[in-house]
């Protein structure tokens, strides 16, 4: 079955649904177009009858393929017309409802209203009648053509065409996008030790439930092939079940997988006996993919051989039907959600770029992709036909490229997708406001519009003209509000505003969007109130946040019965009646998996503990919740449902700011809880055995992360003799911060604990906590009171530590007993010490395993001798440090702001190879420089030196392997020799920066032309540099040059032979340099003029040109220019007008500018440049401009 036929069949089915809608029929009758629509329906039925035959013949018959394409184009036209009718019908219904509400008791008003409404209906009917007649005529032509093509009606599809392709366990993981969280959660279920819901069985059933095509099988494949799964299960079997649930065939497939033999069995009994023998006392994983069977008796028959397996065995099932999970006695079905938008678009992009994944008869005709290199004006004809456009997002979206889309009047989908290499780009992307104002409103057939992550600050009112729009994504933009015209988008189903951090309000008209299903306003902290009447949007499935107040009552949630996913409820302190909380009926909203309940963090007299308890009790959610967060609850105890055993799917729980609560709820019996966070619970004094839950069984069987922080009243944590057989069997990480009064910790051993973070605790707590596990590999200690050094009894418990961080321990004078530490800490690889003011020594003995040391703000440390194994060393802001000795293992060394440092030593190299690759020394004013000619430094590739007062001359012939040379603020440096330093003999230097070296007189610029590796040069602020530089000769592959404020003013540079590779140029002019304008390319003699700028430039920055008056002529030849930055040019009167339309970014800032330039760039005064520069995606004009 061809993709084209699938799409058309589905499409035409939707058209019939629209024709049959009650609103459509009512409008057709009032507008007098009912008979026209009947004719259209009849012709569509004739066409639909031959679609299957056309789908089978189009592969071999070109004429049928063309007929299908014409039908697809016409189907889009029909849909536009019908959608117009449905939209008009919806608009009238809403308007009538408003009018009925305002004139409910006024008969005269109703009569007067009827007359103009009838007139407008007839007028509208005449306009639409001609459109319907036109498409009916086209349908008639296609109907006649189908007869000449010999297309047969009512051909049945072959049974094989509808069967799902059988999937195997094999997968190419490189092509999988997203699902990391789902994979981790399900791995926990497969590898976990939770007990079966049926005590007579040794295996659990884990069911993944979700709609077709969202990745259930892919997820199962990832899990099946995971190394941890392979290591855990002795036997694994994969069976694609699909439509035919045949117990014999499934059992045989499992037997062949675990037994490795193809054996015939006469009966099911013989087969299952053999399978049971194979699985007996073995840990197994069986994957049953795409199960549809709801018959529990058939499942019970299939699973009989599984019962003799080893405890902890698993059966993983994927299905679209939640009833299947119930029939198979699944412990806890895992509901798989849709991929997040960015990941879905990335997946779409991956397949869209591969033409083989699309049926050419459909994609080639209707789908169009624009990448960053394409000239859309070369593809005008294709653009005219396309209905679905994907645009690979560039950092700067050129207005010209978007402008070409004006001709795509039939465009239905505009998808902006992440281009390769910038998917995780942290900054916004730029698009011209003119695109939103001038181009987008013309695309009136749009159904899908995605503008996420662009620097959009304002959404124009014209957005309301896109009446067909279903999906609007403005996430990660800078908008503060939406226009009221959004309420005219009656067909809108998805409005995504996630991470719009500036958004402060929603339009009141949003309540008119009766078809809205998804309203994502997550991470919009400035949005403090809801629009009035939001509760009437009963189709909502996604409503990520509500704020209780005058416009939104907690009761308004009652009618939103379809809510699913995440829900955050803020300002709950405004709910004063418990019955209102119950009326929200959260317990019946089965689709909500993540619930965030927030009261205000202001605890004043308006708060009532009893009321808040009753409200909280009434907010009990559905039992299959996976994540619960409670913020600033004011009651003294938690309601009974928090920690109830029925919440067996809960994996994440946060209790934050509940200052009045005096005890924690019993949570230890929650079987799936993986992360527990408790913060700012001031009233809590003791945590004891009540925290663990009922006395029998395992406490916190799945918990991996436990965090307590800012617990001002907490004094005791004791679970000894808590009556539990086992506690925290899976706990890997504990965080305890700012628990100042805690002085007694008595908890059982936690062998699984690997990560321990302690902050604001006493040394007593430290000793108690390190004693609970001998498996700690990462230990972080911050502000530990009474800690003068790490005692031996602590070291003995952390012998497996690999990463140790100690910070802000003001009493710490010595790190440890060196003799003991070097014998115990044999696995320590990284040591980080920060802001320990009294620290005198890190230990003089050699630590054999440590490879990385970081020391920050240790004011009393005077010397440090590296261990022989250290490869990476960073020392920052140690003001008393006078000497530093490095060993032969060092590879990367950074020293910053150590003013007292005078002695820096490296090993002398004879026969040993040099290892040092990177050396960075800054703000060490007193360090002597004799070490510079040490042969050990010969291997250095990256050298960074700044603010070294004692540096006058670099020794000759050193640093011969440099690829990066960066020298800043070395006022006494006079010269850099040509021998070495990446110049001679190897010419290996790639990056050169010399800045603000006031007395520098020379560097080997005569060798620049021979430096083929040099791609980036930055030389500025060197007023005494040899007048012969720049002399016009540059590296042949130079791509970026930042230069200026030299002895030789730019006005005297003359001709510069810049290479064609130069793309980025930043020029700094000095005072009284005389540059008034730049040379024009047609002027041959430039000896008396400023420098001629190279035509290869894509980025140009001009700073501190005090005499510069004009750019209108000297830049005209820069036709590749995309970015122009101008700063502190007070006399500048004009801009390069012909280049402005080409720019992706224009920044004019810092310092005053002439009144003439300000006027020309003015929006308010409609300046000469404004219409042009307003189209630049990234436009940044300084405060002196009135825009």
Secondary structure, 3 states (H helix, E strand, C coil): CCHHHHHHHHHHHHHHHHHHCHHHHHHHHHHCCHHHHHHHHHHHHHHHCCHHHHHHHCCCCHHHHHHHHHHHHHHHHHHHHHHHHHHHHHHHHHHHHHHHHHCCCCHHHHHHHHHHHHHHHHHHHHHHHHHHHHHHHHHHHHHHHHHHHCCCCCCCCCHHHHCCCCCCCCCCHHHCCCCHHHHHHHHHHHHCCCCCCCCCCCEEEEEEECCCCCCHHHHHHHHHHCHHHHHHCCEEEEEEEECCCCHHHHHHHHHHHHHCCCCCCCCHHHHHHHHHHHHCCCCEEEEEEEECCCCHHHHHHHHHHHHHCCCCEEEEEEECCHHHHHHCCCCCCEECCCCCHHHHHHHHHHHHCCHHHCCHHHHHHHEEEECCCCCHHHHHHHHHHCCEEEEEECCEECHHHHHHHHHCCCCCEEEEEECCCCCCCCCCEEECHHHHHHHHHHCCCCCEEECCCECCCCCCHHHHHCCCCCEEECCCCCCCCCCHHHHHCCCCCEEECCCCCCCCCCCHHHHHCCCCCEEECCCCCCCCCCCCCHHHCCCCCEECEEECCCCCCHHHHCCCCCCEEEEEEECHHHCCCHHHHHHCCHHHCCEEEEEEEECCCCCCCCCCHHHHHHHHHHCCCCCCCCEEEEECCCCCCCCCCCCCCCCCCCCEEEEECCCCCCCCCCCCCCCCCCEEEEECCCCCCEECHHHHCCCCCEECCCCCEEEEECCCCCCEEECCCCCCCEECCCCCEEEEECCCCCCEEECCCCCCCCEEEEECCEHHHHHHHHCCCCCCCEEEEECCECCCCECHHHHCCCCCCCEEEEECCCCCCECECHHHHHHHCCCCCEEEEECCCCCCECCCCCCCCCCEEEEECCCCCCEEECCCCCCEEEEECCCCCCEEECCCCCCEEEEECCCCCCEEECCCCCCCCCCCCEEEEECCCCCCCHHHHCHHHHHCCEEEEECCCCCCECCCCCCCCCCEEEEECCCCCCECCCEECCCECCCCCCEEEEECCCCCCECCHHHHHHCCCCCEEEEEEECCCCCCCCCCCCCCCCCEEEEEEECCCHHHCCCCCCCCCCCEEEEECCCCCCCCCCCCCCCCCCCCCCCCCCCCCCEEEEECCCCCCCCCCCCCCCCCCCEEEEECCCCCCCCCHHHHCCCCEEEEECCCCCHHHHHHCCCCCCCCCHHHHCCCCEEEECCCCCC
